[in-house]
Amino acid sequence: MRDRAQLGMAMFLISEGVFFFLLLLAFVYFRAPGSNLSLGEGATGTVLLAASSFSMWRAAKGSRLLLWVTMALGGAFLALELSQYVRLIRDGITMSQGLFGTTFFTLTGVHALHVFAGIIALAILPSAALRVMALYWHFFVVLWLAIFLVAFVWGGA
């Protein structure tokens, strides 16, 4: 059964990879250099998710405490994203402001939604599903790294 669950998750993640690749392409096409994106906020989010990936890796070996650490780090990432959205909206960058705002908020918002769904799944799924959820979690951490590099490092240049 575990192999079927892992295959199902792998297929789901491949479809998500295609979806996010297209969102990243749209963001690159409509990017706006100097658009008030904070490299520090993006880097902090990257550190939080990288730490959560490490704690998830260790939690998959049986530590319930590290599973809670993973969820807390994911929650801290979401809080940081929310504060960044508030700041951007105050600065006049919104989804309706233009194509840059639309693609940025869609790309990062859909990613944040997946992180939130991952936190909920980690909280309610049995420990037998942890290896499959680890695939999901690590995928969205790596995806954030791509978003960070494209939106905050290259896109902010």
C-alpha positions as CSV (number, residue, x, y, z in Angstrom):
1,M,0.0,0.0,0.0
2,R,2.8,2.4,0.8
3,D,4.2,2.1,-2.7
4,R,0.8,3.0,-4.2
5,A,0.5,6.0,-1.9
6,Q,4.0,7.2,-2.8
7,L,3.3,6.8,-6.5
8,G,0.0,8.7,-6.1
9,M,1.9,11.5,-4.3
10,A,4.6,11.5,-7.0
11,M,2.0,11.9,-9.7
12,F,0.3,14.7,-7.9
13,L,3.6,16.5,-7.3
14,I,4.5,16.1,-11.0
15,S,1.2,17.9,-11.9
16,E,1.9,20.5,-9.3
17,G,5.4,21.0,-10.7
18,V,3.9,21.7,-14.2
19,F,1.4,24.1,-12.7
20,F,4.0,26.0,-10.7
21,F,6.5,26.0,-13.6
22,L,3.8,27.8,-15.7
23,L,3.1,30.3,-12.9
24,L,6.9,31.0,-12.6
25,L,7.1,31.6,-16.4
26,A,4.2,34.0,-16.1
27,F,5.9,35.8,-13.2
28,V,9.2,36.0,-15.2
29,Y,7.3,37.4,-18.2
30,F,5.5,40.1,-16.2
31,R,8.3,40.8,-13.6
32,A,8.8,44.3,-12.5
33,P,12.3,45.1,-11.2
34,G,12.4,47.2,-8.0
35,S,8.9,46.2,-7.1
36,N,9.2,46.5,-3.3
37,L,9.9,42.8,-2.7
38,S,12.1,42.5,0.3
39,L,15.1,40.2,-0.2
40,G,15.3,39.9,3.6
41,E,11.7,38.7,4.0
42,G,12.2,36.2,1.1
43,A,15.5,35.0,2.7
44,T,13.9,34.6,6.1
45,G,11.0,32.6,4.6
46,T,13.6,30.4,2.8
47,V,15.4,29.7,6.0
48,L,12.2,28.9,7.8
49,L,11.2,26.4,5.1
50,A,14.7,24.9,4.9
51,A,14.7,24.3,8.6
52,S,11.2,22.8,8.3
53,S,12.5,20.4,5.6
54,F,15.3,19.3,8.0
55,S,12.9,18.8,10.9
56,M,10.5,16.9,8.5
57,W,13.3,14.6,7.4
58,R,14.1,13.9,11.1
59,A,10.4,13.6,12.0
60,A,9.9,10.9,9.2
61,K,12.2,8.8,11.3
62,G,9.7,8.8,14.1
63,S,9.9,12.0,16.2
64,R,6.5,13.5,16.9
65,L,8.2,16.5,18.5
66,L,10.0,17.3,15.3
67,L,6.7,16.9,13.4
68,W,5.3,19.7,15.6
69,V,8.5,21.7,14.9
70,T,7.9,21.3,11.2
71,M,4.3,22.5,11.5
72,A,5.4,25.5,13.7
73,L,8.1,26.5,11.1
74,G,5.5,26.2,8.3
75,G,3.2,28.4,10.4
76,A,6.0,31.0,10.9
77,F,6.5,31.0,7.2
78,L,2.8,31.7,6.6
79,A,2.8,34.5,9.1
80,L,5.8,36.1,7.4
81,E,4.0,35.8,4.0
82,L,0.9,37.4,5.5
83,S,2.9,40.3,6.9
84,Q,4.7,40.7,3.5
85,Y,1.3,40.8,1.7
86,V,0.1,43.5,4.2
87,R,3.2,45.6,3.5
88,L,2.9,45.2,-0.3
89,I,-0.7,46.2,-0.3
90,R,0.1,49.3,1.8
91,D,2.8,50.1,-0.8
92,G,0.1,49.9,-3.6
93,I,1.1,46.5,-4.9
94,T,-2.1,44.4,-5.2
95,M,-3.5,41.7,-7.4
96,S,-5.5,44.3,-9.3
97,Q,-2.6,46.7,-9.6
98,G,-1.2,45.0,-12.7
99,L,0.1,41.8,-14.1
100,F,3.1,41.8,-11.8
101,G,0.9,41.9,-8.7
102,T,-1.5,39.3,-10.2
103,T,1.3,36.8,-10.9
104,F,3.2,37.5,-7.7
105,F,0.2,37.1,-5.4
106,T,-1.0,34.1,-7.4
107,L,2.3,32.3,-7.3
108,T,3.1,33.0,-3.7
109,G,-0.5,32.7,-2.5
110,V,-1.1,29.3,-4.1
111,H,2.3,28.1,-2.6
112,A,1.2,29.4,0.8
113,L,-2.1,27.6,0.4
114,H,-0.2,24.3,-0.2
115,V,2.0,24.9,2.9
116,F,-1.2,25.5,4.9
117,A,-2.8,22.3,3.5
118,G,0.5,20.5,4.4
119,I,0.3,21.7,8.0
120,I,-3.3,20.5,8.3
121,A,-2.5,17.1,6.8
122,L,0.5,16.7,9.1
123,A,-1.7,17.4,12.1
124,I,-4.4,15.0,11.2
125,L,-2.9,12.1,9.2
126,P,-1.7,9.0,10.9
127,S,2.0,8.5,11.3
128,A,1.9,5.8,8.7
129,A,1.3,8.5,6.1
130,L,4.4,10.5,7.2
131,R,6.7,9.3,4.5
132,V,4.3,10.2,1.8
133,M,3.7,13.6,3.4
134,A,7.4,14.1,3.6
135,L,7.6,14.0,-0.2
136,Y,4.9,16.6,-0.3
137,W,6.6,18.9,2.2
138,H,10.0,18.6,0.7
139,F,8.6,19.4,-2.8
140,F,7.0,22.6,-1.6
141,V,10.2,23.6,0.2
142,V,12.2,23.1,-3.0
143,L,9.5,25.0,-4.9
144,W,9.8,27.9,-2.5
145,L,13.6,28.0,-3.2
146,A,12.8,28.4,-6.9
147,I,10.2,31.1,-6.1
148,F,12.7,32.9,-3.9
149,L,15.4,32.8,-6.5
150,V,13.2,34.0,-9.3
151,A,11.0,36.5,-7.5
152,F,13.3,37.9,-4.8
153,V,16.8,37.5,-6.1
154,W,16.5,37.7,-9.9
155,G,13.2,39.5,-10.1
156,G,14.1,42.1,-7.6
157,A,17.3,43.0,-9.5
